[in-house]
Amino acid sequence: MGSWELLDHTADVRLFVRGDDVSDFFRTAAVALAELMIGPTLPAAVEHVTVRAEGEGYEELLVDWLRELLYLFSGEGKIAVEHDIIELDRAGLAARCGCAAFDPERMSVSTDIKAITYHDLRVIEDDRGVSAHIVCDV
Amino acid sequence: MDIELVQKDAYRWEVPRTGRMSVPGLIFSDDVMIEDILRDRGPVQVANVATLPGILTHSLAMPDMHWGYGFPIGGVAAFDKKNGVISPGGVGYDINCGVRLFRTELEHGRIKKKLEELVMELFRAIPSGVGSKGRLRLSEKDERNVLLKGARWAVEQGMGSEEDLVRTEDGGTMEGADPGFLSERALSRGRDQLGTLGSGNHFLEIGVVDEIYDDRIARVFGLFESGVVVQIHSGSRGLGYQVCDDSLKIMGRVTLREGIDIPDRQLACAPITSSEGREYFSAMACAANYAWANRQAMLHWTREVFMRVLSMSPVDLKMNMVYDVCHNIAKFERHMVDGKEREVCVHRKGATRSLPSGHPLVPEPYRDVGQPILIPGDMGTASYVLAGTDVALAETFASTCHGAGRVLSRKAAKQAAKGRAIARELEDQGILVMAAGKSSLAEEMPEAYKDVDRVVAAVEGAGLSRKVARLRPIGVIKG
């Protein structure tokens, strides 16, 4: 089971994400993004979409994955709250995501994430699982 | 990388040319701020930028510099048009984040009793905050015109006059914009956000002229002591961010393809002459135009609010533009390099253009005194109006600082703000604040930022700009 925490950073937001394996890592990073954006209590999913990401290597793939999820929110007002990863290798990922609509009446944005960056990004695979620091522009 | 800075004078530090740097770095600062800069690893970023193909003269950084994505914020770098590169990281995510200042005939005393009403009405008239939707919902055709024409589009819709455009950098329209290069996502994000302020450190501020340093220039700019002014700090919203995101993805591949060896992947770039380089510039110009249209619309609505609340006519109010500058941009400009004039691509990321008197790009009304430079303090602190100089033109590709950078993280700021009512503290200082977001006030509190007075003193000390006036906020709206 993955975990994430918020670290200190002067101008932006820095997360540390760890998963038991690669799939768990990508799933946990997605959960981290959602919880960061709207708080620890995520609403229930009302629809499902397939999200695809691509990249050369896990770092690029991670950034593309989180960017897709961020776009769902900023561009379409949907928060991906469940992430079922169905395909994953170093070049691509596909996930079936349960999404809730962002309702400004009932929900508020805790952190205004504007972009996912490559800063200090290295996906590390070791005996504790898979982890990375991720810096987001706010 | 271990950087040993060499101090050249009271305000200049050189990053010596070593390793793969093609030019040295030059950091403008003072004795106190340079310590922060060293701690923040800024010089490493200045050195990294100096390794990019086609960079000319120096990799530069202003006194308000701090760490950024690839390029430092407060960084300036110019590249040869023929063999240099263009890089989205050298512009920033918020393309044409900039500042617009406009003045009135009003004296502070005249609006004291109406201040609360003005702030409330402005808060109502100009949507702010995360995900806010604007009053202007654009059709595809409208959006295309906004992206092509910038502030001129807004004026054509009746939101301002030609006079406003004269007093805007680039006339509020960047040439070379092509909406065809924007992704569907960027276009879709742009459709509903025109006319919104944004969030974070963006604001609209009513202020008063606190001190005049140069009577002659202040008069030409339309500023007088105790005069009421309005300042807007805002950018290209979600559209600009999407353009940057889309471009970084493409540039990553181009950098590999062209065999450009970069020390940091966020320096991803493309040759200026490549199709990707030209497409990025066009897309960036669209986002720049979007930001200018946005600030022009907000100026118009501010005029409407003031006229309504104060029951004044435009002729009496004279809410006229002082100037509008961008501080995240890449521009093609002509500069002297090694004694010869050439066309270069200047990247300013958290830096403002600073042109001297006599320069043809300075608007005609200001040509005798130099280009106005607008340096916003952050919420609750002073802002400055400066004028451009010959020294900046000669040394920094006509560039100067843009404002104060952060010193406290948002987490630390929130921690420091615990138990304190920031809005109340500001009110006690005579500043009325209305914020759309709950935590933003704590995150944006004055102690979270560097000292803008020091930053401005340093650029003046270095000769890059001269002080004209200092402004003090009295009412702020933010997201």
Interface residues (C-beta under 8 A of the other chain):
Chain A: L6 D8 H9 T10 A11 V13 E60 D64 R67 Y71 S74 G75 G77 F102 P104 S108 V109 S110 D112 K114 A115 T117 Y118 H119 D137 V138
Chain B: D40 H66 W67 Y69 I73 Y93 D94 V130 G131 R185 S188 R189 S199 G200 G238 Y241 Q242 C244 D245 K249 G252 R265 Q266 G405 R406 V407 L408 S409 R410 K411 A412 G437 K438 S439
